[in-house]
Amino acid sequence: MEDIREIMQQLNVQVWHIFREENQLADFIANMAINIEHKMVFQYFHQLPSLGKNILNIDKHQVPSVRIKPRRIYSNNGQHA
């Protein structure tokens, strides 16, 4: 890990985590790749499946995505309700 950090510092590289809600097209294509048996290449917008086009259009229009985490509710004795 120290070697990686050193190389990143030398190259002035930053790495950060992005939730899948903020990178929906990559998540969609990665999930699609798991479920197909042959290679697919998308060079043009019209080649994307409909859902991929929708995701890209939403991103293009900068519609915010929301990550909702369910809140856990506990009873008075500390047990999950």
Secondary structure, 3 states (H helix, E strand, C coil): CHHHHHHHHHHCCCCCCCCHHHCHHHHHHHHHHHHCCCCCCCCCHHHCCHHHHHHHHHHHCCCCCCCCCCCCCECCCCCEC
